[in-house]
Amino acid sequence: MKNAQQLHEEAGVLRLWATLVSVGIPIKEAAKITAKSIGGLFRTPLLAVAEYITDGAELWISLDCREVFSGFVTNFAGKATYDQAVSTGARLMMASRVLERKSRLMQTGAAQEQVNEVMFYILLGTLCGLGCPILPALKIAGDEYLLGSDADLLVNVVKDGGTITEAMEKISGKFTAWDRSYIDVGEQCGSLPEMCNLLAEMKEQALLMAATQPSERTQSNLFTAAQMMEYDLFATIVDAGLPMIRATKMVVGATGNNDGHPFDKMAEAVENGELPSEAMEKLSLPSFIVEMMKFGETNGNCEVMLKLIAGYIKWDVLGIEPAPLPMPVEA
C-alpha cells in the first residue's frame, strides 16, 4: 500500500499530464513531456504508456500494465464504462484529485479503516458520476474499503434486484443509519453521486479537523454533529423534490429515535396543517432558522432556504464552505 507521499507524487504526475492535455497537446506527447519533467519513478512507465498509445492501445490498457499506478486510476481512464462526453484530460484530473484526497487523509493519522471508508464514498460517487455501471462501481469502491467478501455481497444483492441501501444493511459494522439514509435518498431521487459526495465530504472534513486541532478543536456553540447531519439530510431530501412531511419522517428514521425528536414533532405539526416555520418556532429552534423558513414560505423557495441553513450549520460544525446557491433578491 502506498504512503501519503507516494500518493501525492502520483497525483502530481496525473495532474501535470491532465493539464498538458487540457491545453491541446496530444495525450501521448503530454505523457512524454510529463515523464521528462517529473522524472523519478514515473519516468519510464510514462514513456512506455506513450508508446502503447502510439501503437493504438486505449489509455486504460496502457496504464493497466504499469504497477506504479494505483489500481483505481485505470478505472477513471476507461477500464470501467464511463461517460464518453468526459474528456481524457478531465478523467486524468479526477483521478489526480482522488489520489490527493487520499494522501491528505493518510496524513491525518486517522485509522486506515476510516480513510478507506471515506474513499469508498469518494470512489462510488465519482465513478457513478462518470457513468460507470453500478455493479463495477460498487466492487471497485468495496475493494478500496477492504470489505473482502462483503464487497461481493454488495454487488450480488444489487445484481439480484435489491438496492444498495438493502445491501448495506446486510454488512455489520461498516455503514451507519445515516450512511444508509443518504444512499437511500440518492437511489430514490436519482442523485447517488451527489449523496456519496456529501457523505465523503463530511467524513473527510471531520478527519481533517480532528488532525489539525485534536485537543482544542473549536466546535459550534449551537449545533452538534448529529444535528448537522439531520439538517443536511432534511435539506437534501426537500431539494430532491420529496414532500416536507416525508422528508421529516425520513430524518427521524435515520436518527433511530422517534420518541420526542424535534423532526418527529415537526412532521406531526405539518400534518395538522401548520407551516414548517410555525412548527420550528414552537420547538424553539434558533431564530435564524425560523425566520429564513418564514421568508422561504413567503417567496416559495423553502428548498433554497433549507440548503442555506444546512450550509451554514455544516460550516459552523465542520468548517466546510458550502457550494454557492442562488441568493434571494433583496426587497
C-alpha positions in Angstrom: 0.0 0.0 0.0 1.3 3.4 -0.9 2.1 6.0 1.7 0.8 9.6 1.6 3.9 11.0 -0.1 3.8 8.4 -2.9 0.1 9.1 -3.4 0.9 12.8 -3.7 3.6 12.2 -6.2 1.3 10.1 -8.3 -1.4 12.8 -8.1 1.2 15.3 -9.3 2.1 13.2 -12.3 -1.6 12.8 -13.4 -2.3 16.5 -12.7 0.5 17.7 -14.9 -0.4 15.2 -17.6 -4.0 16.3 -17.5 -3.0 20.0 -17.6 -0.9 19.4 -20.7 -3.8 17.5 -22.4 -6.2 20.3 -21.5 -4.3 22.9 -23.5 -4.5 20.7 -26.6 -1.3 18.7 -26.5 -2.0 15.1 -27.7 -2.1 12.6 -24.9 0.9 10.6 -26.0 3.1 13.8 -26.3 1.7 15.0 -23.0 2.8 11.8 -21.4 6.4 12.2 -22.8 6.6 15.8 -21.6 5.3 14.8 -18.1 7.9 11.9 -18.0 10.7 14.3 -18.8 9.5 16.9 -16.4 8.7 14.7 -13.4 11.4 12.0 -13.8 11.8 9.6 -10.9 9.7 6.5 -10.5 7.2 7.5 -13.2 9.5 8.4 -16.0 10.0 5.0 -17.6 6.4 3.9 -17.1 5.0 7.1 -18.7 7.3 6.8 -21.7 6.1 3.2 -22.1 2.5 4.4 -21.9 3.2 6.9 -24.6 4.5 4.1 -26.8 1.4 1.9 -26.1 -0.9 4.7 -27.1 1.2 5.4 -30.3 0.6 1.7 -31.2 -3.1 2.2 -30.8 -3.8 0.9 -27.3 -6.5 2.5 -25.3 -5.4 4.7 -22.4 -6.6 2.4 -19.6 -4.9 -0.6 -21.2 -1.7 1.4 -21.4 -1.9 2.2 -17.7 -3.2 -1.1 -16.5 0.0 -3.0 -17.1 2.0 -0.4 -15.1 2.1 -1.3 -11.4 3.4 2.1 -10.5 -0.2 3.5 -10.9 -2.9 2.9 -8.3 -5.5 0.4 -9.2 -8.5 2.7 -9.4 -6.7 5.1 -11.8 -7.3 2.7 -14.7 -11.0 2.8 -14.0 -11.0 6.5 -14.3 -9.1 6.1 -17.5 -11.9 4.0 -19.0 -11.4 0.4 -17.8 -14.9 0.7 -16.3 -17.5 2.1 -18.7 -17.6 5.9 -18.5 -19.4 8.9 -20.0 -18.0 9.4 -23.4 -18.6 13.1 -23.1 -16.0 13.4 -20.4 -12.6 14.2 -21.9 -9.4 12.3 -21.3 -7.9 15.3 -19.6 -10.9 15.6 -17.2 -10.7 11.9 -16.3 -7.0 12.2 -15.5 -7.6 15.3 -13.4 -10.4 13.5 -11.5 -8.0 10.6 -10.7 -5.4 13.1 -9.5 -7.8 14.8 -7.2 -9.0 11.5 -5.7 -5.3 10.5 -5.1 -4.6 13.8 -3.4 -7.6 13.5 -1.2 -6.4 10.1 -0.1 -2.9 11.4 0.5 -4.3 14.2 2.7 -6.4 11.8 4.7 -3.5 9.5 5.3 -1.5 12.5 6.7 -4.2 13.0 9.4 -3.0 9.9 11.2 -6.5 8.5 11.1 -7.0 4.8 11.3 -6.7 3.1 7.9 -10.3 1.9 8.1 -11.5 5.5 8.5 -9.5 6.5 5.4 -10.9 3.6 3.5 -14.4 4.5 4.5 -14.1 8.0 3.1 -12.5 6.6 -0.1 -15.5 4.2 -0.5 -17.9 7.1 -1.0 -15.4 9.2 -3.0 -14.9 6.4 -5.5 -18.5 5.3 -5.6 -19.7 8.8 -6.2 -17.1 9.8 -8.7 -17.3 6.6 -10.8 -21.1 6.8 -10.9 -20.9 10.4 -11.9 -18.6 9.3 -14.8 -21.2 6.8 -16.0 -19.7 3.7 -14.6 -22.3 1.0 -14.2 -23.3 0.5 -10.5 -22.1 -3.1 -10.2 -18.4 -2.5 -11.1 -18.5 0.8 -9.2 -19.7 -1.0 -6.1 -17.0 -3.6 -6.5 -14.2 -1.0 -7.0 -15.3 1.1 -4.0 -15.9 -2.0 -1.8 -12.4 -3.3 -2.6 -10.9 0.1 -1.6 -12.8 -0.2 1.7 -11.2 -3.6 2.1 -14.6 -5.2 2.5 -13.3 -8.5 1.3 -16.2 -10.9 0.6 -18.7 -8.2 1.7 -17.8 -6.3 -1.4 -19.1 -9.2 -3.4 -22.2 -9.2 -1.2 -22.9 -5.6 -2.0 -22.7 -6.4 -5.7 -24.7 -9.6 -5.5 -27.6 -8.0 -3.6 -27.9 -5.3 -6.2 -27.4 -7.8 -9.0 -30.4 -9.8 -7.7 -32.6 -6.8 -7.8 -32.0 -5.3 -4.3 -31.0 -1.7 -3.5 -27.6 -0.5 -2.3 -29.3 0.5 0.9 -30.6 -3.0 1.5 -27.1 -4.4 0.7 -25.5 -2.1 3.2 -27.9 -3.3 5.9 -26.6 -6.8 5.5 -23.0 -5.8 6.3 -22.3 -5.4 10.0 -20.4 -2.5 11.4 -19.5 -0.7 8.2 -22.4 1.5 7.3 -24.4 3.7 9.8 -28.0 4.5 9.7 -27.0 8.0 8.4 -25.0 6.4 5.6 -27.9 4.3 4.5 -30.3 7.2 4.7 -28.2 9.3 2.3 -27.7 6.5 -0.1 -31.5 5.7 0.1 -32.3 9.3 -0.9 -29.7 9.0 -3.7 -31.3 5.8 -5.0 -34.9 7.1 -4.8 -34.1 10.5 -6.4 -31.5 9.5 -9.0 -28.8 11.5 -7.2 -26.5 8.8 -5.9 -23.2 10.6 -7.0 -24.3 13.7 -5.1 -25.2 11.8 -2.0 -21.9 9.9 -2.0 -20.1 13.2 -2.4 -21.9 14.7 0.5 -21.1 11.8 2.8 -17.5 11.7 1.7 -17.1 15.5 2.2 -18.4 15.4 5.8 -16.5 12.3 6.8 -13.3 13.7 5.2 -13.6 17.1 6.8 -14.2 15.6 10.3 -10.9 13.6 10.0 -9.0 16.7 8.7 -10.3 18.9 11.6 -9.5 16.2 14.2 -6.0 16.1 12.9 -5.4 19.9 12.9 -7.0 20.6 16.3 -7.1 17.3 18.2 -7.3 18.7 21.7 -8.6 22.2 21.3 -10.9 22.0 18.3 -13.4 24.8 18.1 -16.9 23.4 17.9 -20.2 25.1 17.1 -21.9 26.7 20.1 -25.3 26.0 18.5 -25.2 22.6 16.8 -23.9 19.1 17.4 -22.5 16.9 14.6 -25.7 14.8 14.7 -27.9 17.9 14.3 -25.7 18.9 11.3 -26.5 15.6 9.7 -30.2 16.0 10.4 -30.5 19.4 8.8 -28.3 18.4 5.9 -30.3 15.3 5.1 -33.6 17.3 5.5 -32.5 19.9 3.1 -31.2 17.3 0.6 -34.5 15.4 0.6 -36.6 18.5 0.2 -34.3 19.8 -2.6 -34.8 16.4 -4.3 -38.5 17.1 -4.6 -39.9 14.9 -1.8 -42.8 16.3 0.3 -41.9 18.1 3.5 -43.7 15.6 5.7 -42.0 12.7 4.1 -38.6 14.4 4.5 -39.1 15.0 8.2 -40.1 11.3 8.7 -37.0 10.1 6.8 -34.8 12.2 9.0 -36.4 10.7 12.1 -35.9 7.3 10.7 -32.2 8.0 10.2 -31.8 9.1 13.8 -33.4 5.9 15.2 -35.1 8.0 17.8 -38.8 8.6 17.1 -39.9 9.5 20.6 -40.0 13.2 21.1 -37.5 14.0 18.3 -37.9 17.6 17.0 -38.3 16.4 13.5 -41.0 14.0 14.6 -42.9 16.8 16.3 -42.4 18.9 13.2 -43.9 16.2 11.0 -46.9 15.9 13.2 -47.4 19.7 13.2 -47.1 19.9 9.4 -49.6 17.0 9.1 -52.0 19.0 11.2 -51.8 22.0 8.9 -49.2 24.1 10.4 -46.5 25.8 8.3 -42.9 24.4 8.9 -41.8 27.7 10.3 -44.6 27.7 12.8 -43.6 24.2 14.0 -40.0 25.3 14.1 -40.9 28.3 16.2 -42.9 26.2 18.7 -39.8 23.9 19.0 -37.7 26.9 19.9 -35.2 26.3 17.1 -32.6 29.0 16.5 -34.3 32.2 15.4 -32.4 32.4 12.1 -33.8 29.0 11.0 -37.4 30.1 11.8 -37.0 33.5 10.1 -35.4 32.0 7.0 -38.2 29.4 6.7 -40.8 32.2 7.0 -39.0 34.0 4.2 -38.9 30.9 2.1 -42.6 30.2 2.7 -43.5 33.7 1.6 -41.3 33.6 -1.5 -41.9 30.0 -2.5 -38.3 28.9 -2.2 -38.2 26.8 1.0 -35.8 24.3 -0.6 -33.2 27.1 -1.1 -33.6 28.3 2.4 -33.1 24.8 3.8 -29.9 24.4 1.7 -28.6 27.7 3.0 -29.5 26.8 6.6 -27.8 23.4 6.2 -24.8 25.0 4.6 -24.4 27.4 7.5 -24.6 24.6 10.0 -22.1 22.5 8.1 -19.7 25.4 8.0 -20.2 26.1 11.8 -19.6 22.4 12.8 -17.1 21.2 10.3 -15.8 24.2 8.5 -17.0 23.1 5.1 -17.6 26.1 2.8 -20.9 25.3 1.0 -21.2 25.4 -2.7 -22.8 28.7 -3.9 -26.6 28.7 -4.0 -29.0 31.2 -5.7 -29.5 34.0 -3.2 -32.9 35.6 -2.6 -33.3 39.0 -4.3 -33.3 41.8 -1.7 -36.6 43.6 -1.3 
